Each structure stands twice: as structure tokens, then as C-alpha cells.
Amino acid sequence: MGNCMISIEVTGSHHNGEPYDIDQLAKEFVLTLKSKGHTVSHAALNVGGGYDLTDKGFPLKADEPTFYKQR
């Protein structure tokens, strides 16, 4: 027994009130964990995607000035 963190990256629908939405499924999973006696100290849905901040990932404005150029 001990602390752990579950991290899942998903692309799909959420916040539409449908039973197949990611937020609905995640909430069901949290409730299942709790019903089996696990303590869930934090559960959150973060939306908007992520940015790879390594040198091969998302460029900084100073790195590629034309990246942010308006069309």
C-alpha cells in the first residue's frame, strides 16, 4: 500500500453531458476507486493539450520569429 499517481493523455470529447465523454468516464473511474476503499486525494481534467518544451518541441517566440506571424 502506498501513494501513486495515474496519468492518462487522451484526445476525445468532453463536457458535452454524454455518457461517453472523457469527464464522465473519468468521474466513474474515480468513484470506482473510492468504492473499492482507495483514497483519492485529487482528480482533475486538464484540457487544452500540452506543449513539448524540449528543444525539439514547441518553439519559443524568440527561436522562430515567423512562427507567430499573423497571416
Secondary structure, DSSP 8 states (H G I E B T S, - for coil): -----------S--SSS-TTSHHHHHHHHHHHHHHTT----------S-----STTSS--TTT-GGGG---
